[in-house]
Amino acid sequence: MAPLTTEQSGEEADNEIAVVLTAFAYKLNGVGAASDNSKIKIKFSVGEQVQKSKKLAKGDDFEIMERFCFFLGSDWMEKSLTVQCVKDKSVIGEIMIDIGDIMENIGEKKVYEFVGGEEGESISIIFHGKFLQM
């Protein structure tokens, strides 16, 4: 895939580029202190688009193994993705990632640490992106 540039010829300027961003969440890490009956979910959002994981349980070792897809319009470089760890309907940790940073790490499984949560709470995610000419 050819890298995107901010420079466009007059002919290309009429064609805007949009992105379909896919996040595959593997596992929630470091939440072992959560009790068995706590309801933990992961919430992904980009602007108005919000998706939630299934309930995660200690017995399943907090594996997520779910895919989340977002359509990002031509202003995709100005957006960010928010990942929230929600326990019993309260946000216990949050991650905010600029889409530009995500696009630099496409295809790499990374561990992102939650801000505001307990030390060591993190999530393993791999991102994929598909560019669409509109």
C-alpha positions in Angstrom: 0.0 0.0 0.0 1.4 3.3 -1.0 1.9 5.9 1.8 -0.6 8.7 1.9 0.7 12.2 1.4 -0.8 15.6 2.2 0.2 16.9 -1.3 -2.3 16.2 -4.0 -2.4 17.1 -7.7 -5.4 19.1 -9.0 -7.0 16.0 -10.4 -6.5 14.0 -7.1 -7.8 16.9 -4.9 -11.4 16.1 -6.0 -11.1 12.6 -4.6 -11.1 12.5 -0.9 -9.6 9.6 1.1 -11.6 7.9 3.9 -10.5 5.1 6.2 -12.2 2.0 7.5 -10.4 1.3 10.8 -10.5 -2.1 12.4 -9.3 -2.7 16.0 -8.9 -6.3 17.1 -8.8 -6.5 20.9 -7.1 -9.5 22.4 -7.0 -9.3 26.1 -7.4 -7.0 29.1 -4.3 -7.2 31.3 -3.7 -6.4 35.0 -7.3 -6.5 36.2 -6.9 -9.7 38.3 -8.1 -7.8 41.4 -11.6 -7.6 39.9 -14.0 -9.9 41.6 -15.7 -12.8 39.7 -19.1 -11.1 39.8 -17.9 -7.7 38.4 -19.2 -6.8 35.0 -16.3 -5.5 32.9 -16.7 -4.3 29.4 -14.4 -2.4 27.0 -15.9 0.5 25.1 -14.3 1.8 21.8 -15.4 5.1 20.3 -14.5 7.4 17.5 -16.7 10.5 17.6 -20.3 9.4 17.6 -19.5 5.8 16.7 -19.5 3.7 19.9 -19.0 -0.1 20.2 -18.9 -2.3 23.4 -17.3 -5.7 24.0 -19.1 -8.6 25.5 -18.9 -8.9 29.3 -15.5 -10.0 30.4 -15.0 -12.5 33.2 -12.1 -13.5 35.4 -12.7 -17.1 34.6 -12.0 -16.4 30.9 -8.8 -14.7 31.9 -10.3 -11.4 30.6 -9.8 -12.4 27.0 -11.7 -10.2 24.6 -11.0 -11.6 21.1 -13.4 -9.2 19.4 -13.2 -7.0 16.3 -14.4 -3.4 16.3 -14.9 -1.4 13.0 -15.2 2.3 12.4 -15.8 4.3 9.2 -13.7 7.5 9.3 -14.5 10.2 6.8 -12.0 12.3 4.9 -11.1 14.2 8.2 -9.7 10.9 9.7 -6.3 12.5 10.6 -8.1 14.9 12.9 -9.9 12.1 14.9 -8.9 10.0 17.9 -10.0 6.7 19.2 -11.0 6.3 22.9 -10.9 3.0 24.7 -12.6 2.8 28.1 -12.5 0.0 30.6 -15.9 0.0 32.3 -16.5 -1.9 35.5 -20.0 -2.1 36.9 -21.1 0.8 34.7 -18.2 3.1 35.9 -15.2 4.0 33.8 -12.1 2.8 35.6 -9.5 3.6 32.9 -9.2 5.3 29.6 -6.9 5.4 26.6 -7.0 8.1 23.9 -5.1 7.4 20.7 -4.8 9.8 17.7 -5.7 8.1 14.4 -2.5 9.3 12.9 -0.5 7.4 15.6 -2.6 4.3 15.0 -1.9 4.5 11.2 1.8 4.5 11.9 1.5 1.2 13.8 -1.0 -0.6 11.5 -0.6 -4.4 11.7 1.4 -4.4 14.9 0.0 -5.9 18.1 0.6 -3.3 20.8 -0.2 -3.0 24.5 -1.9 0.3 25.5 -1.9 1.3 29.2 -5.1 2.7 30.7 -4.9 6.2 32.3 -6.8 6.6 35.6 -6.9 2.8 36.3 -4.7 0.7 38.5 -1.1 0.4 37.6 -0.5 -2.3 35.0 -4.0 -2.3 33.6 -3.7 -2.4 29.8 -5.2 -3.8 26.7 -3.6 -5.7 23.8 -4.9 -4.4 20.4 -3.9 -4.7 16.7 -5.2 -2.2 14.2 -5.8 -2.5 10.5 -6.9 0.2 8.1 -8.3 0.3 4.6 -8.1 3.4 2.6 -11.1 4.3 0.4 -11.2 6.8 -2.4 -14.5 8.7 -2.4 
